[in-house]
Amino acid sequence: MRLMGLDYGDRRIGVAVSDAFGWTAQGVGVVEKRRDNGEIGAIAQLCKEHEVSEIVVGLPKNMNGTIGPRGEICIAFAGDLQQKLNLPVHLWDERLTTVAAERTLLEADVSRKKRKLVVDKMAATLILQNYLDSKTKR
């Protein structure tokens, strides 16, 4: 039973997948968003490849816990995924995951150009890992 974590952005969707035990998250790539919504097909293909049974979508909340326009877009995306892929889709509070990913990459002295390429994948990994950790603590 593998889970997939998604960091839904304006241009790209970061993708991470758990190990078979659901203990650790690994970044697998980035899906470019398209005008024809072809990204859902690309995600469906990744789900098949990695034998994914559930999806976790990062939900960007405001610092006060409310959901803004960006969060509404993610909720709609999660609904589309659930409908089209027929898999359980969970929303997970992703406040500051992209900031944490950026900070980690800066500390690792990764160049700006390379950071741009991996920050979405890393944010997806953090979203999924936080979700997995919350499940093991219960």
Phi, psi and omega per residue, in radians:
M1 nan 1.732 3.127
R2 -1.734 2.573 3.066
L3 -1.962 2.634 3.084
M4 -2.014 2.373 3.061
G5 -1.906 2.396 -3.137
L6 -2.208 2.315 3.014
D7 -1.891 1.790 -3.035
Y8 -1.470 2.027 -3.135
G9 -2.069 -3.131 -3.129
D10 -1.132 -0.726 -3.075
R11 -1.953 -0.510 -3.049
R12 -2.365 2.734 3.067
I13 -2.095 1.998 3.084
G14 -1.284 2.466 -3.082
V15 -2.222 2.316 3.047
A16 -2.341 2.691 3.134
V17 -2.330 2.527 3.120
S18 -1.447 2.871 2.984
D19 -1.268 3.022 -3.067
A20 -1.073 -0.465 -3.120
F21 -1.520 -0.191 -3.101
G22 1.314 0.523 -3.124
W23 -1.726 -0.737 -3.049
T24 -2.222 2.652 3.116
A25 -1.909 2.398 3.069
Q26 -2.204 2.365 3.076
G27 -1.221 2.349 3.128
V28 -1.989 -0.271 3.113
G29 2.716 -2.881 -3.101
V30 -2.355 2.395 3.065
V31 -1.871 2.178 3.105
E32 -1.320 2.392 3.096
K33 -1.357 2.561 -3.098
R34 -2.270 2.730 3.136
R35 -1.074 -0.573 -3.083
D36 -1.536 0.201 -3.098
N37 1.048 0.482 3.122
G38 -1.137 -0.200 -3.140
E39 -1.113 -0.524 3.135
I40 -1.160 -0.668 3.067
G41 -1.103 -0.720 3.126
A42 -1.139 -0.688 3.112
I43 -1.185 -0.693 3.095
A44 -1.035 -0.726 3.125
Q45 -1.105 -0.761 3.109
L46 -1.113 -0.655 3.099
C47 -1.060 -0.742 -3.138
K48 -1.149 -0.860 -3.130
E49 -0.971 -0.742 -3.037
H50 -1.731 0.110 3.127
E51 0.938 0.917 -3.102
V52 -1.425 2.360 3.138
S53 -1.931 -0.285 3.124
E54 -2.586 2.694 -3.135
I55 -2.180 2.468 3.060
V56 -2.064 2.109 3.125
V57 -1.884 2.262 3.099
G58 -1.144 2.294 3.110
L59 -1.930 1.869 3.141
P60 -1.315 1.959 3.090
K61 -1.780 2.751 3.011
N62 -1.241 2.822 -3.094
M63 -1.061 -0.419 3.120
N64 -1.540 0.098 3.071
G65 1.616 -0.121 3.129
T66 -1.390 2.853 3.138
I67 -1.857 2.156 -3.134
G68 -1.716 -2.928 -3.111
P69 -1.012 -0.705 3.129
R70 -1.091 -0.727 3.106
G71 -1.134 -0.689 3.114
E72 -1.055 -0.710 3.120
I73 -1.095 -0.734 3.135
C74 -1.168 -0.647 3.104
I75 -1.118 -0.759 3.121
A76 -1.111 -0.737 3.111
F77 -1.069 -0.771 3.132
A78 -1.077 -0.702 3.097
G79 -1.091 -0.765 3.088
D80 -1.050 -0.801 3.138
L81 -1.027 -0.829 -3.105
Q82 -1.056 -0.741 -3.118
Q83 -1.189 -0.812 -3.039
K84 -1.390 -0.550 -3.087
L85 -1.734 -0.216 3.141
N86 0.960 0.757 3.096
L87 -2.191 2.651 3.033
P88 -1.118 2.331 3.121
V89 -2.151 2.179 -3.138
H90 -1.901 2.500 3.022
L91 -1.714 2.401 -3.103
W92 -2.282 2.264 3.130
D93 -0.991 2.043 -3.071
E94 -1.939 0.339 -3.114
R95 -0.864 2.230 3.048
L96 1.232 0.147 3.132
T97 -1.183 -0.687 3.123
T98 -1.168 -0.644 3.089
V99 -1.100 -0.767 3.132
A100 -1.123 -0.708 3.127
A101 -1.100 -0.804 3.113
E102 -1.022 -0.792 -3.100
R103 -1.093 -0.769 3.132
T104 -1.066 -0.762 3.141
L105 -1.169 -0.647 3.083
L106 -1.117 -0.764 3.140
E107 -1.123 -0.529 3.120
A108 -1.461 0.068 3.098
D109 1.057 0.688 3.101
V110 -1.440 2.355 -3.099
S111 -1.097 2.729 -3.116
R112 -0.990 -0.745 -3.125
K113 -1.067 -0.786 3.135
K114 -1.238 -0.619 3.110
R115 -1.027 -0.758 3.139
K116 -1.008 -0.610 -3.094
L117 -1.334 -0.488 -3.027
V118 -1.990 -0.142 -3.038
V119 -1.115 -0.654 -3.133
D120 -1.171 -0.747 3.113
K121 -1.106 -0.722 -3.127
M122 -1.191 -0.682 3.107
A123 -1.107 -0.705 3.091
A124 -1.083 -0.688 3.125
T125 -1.109 -0.747 3.123
L126 -1.149 -0.716 3.111
I127 -1.037 -0.883 -3.092
L128 -1.148 -0.735 -3.125
Q129 -1.109 -0.728 3.100
N130 -1.084 -0.702 3.116
Y131 -1.125 -0.826 3.131
L132 -1.055 -0.765 3.129
D133 -1.078 -0.661 -3.138
S134 -1.155 -0.543 -3.136
K135 -1.286 -0.643 -3.097
T136 -1.349 -0.373 -3.136
K137 -1.354 -0.333 -3.087
R138 -1.378 nan nan
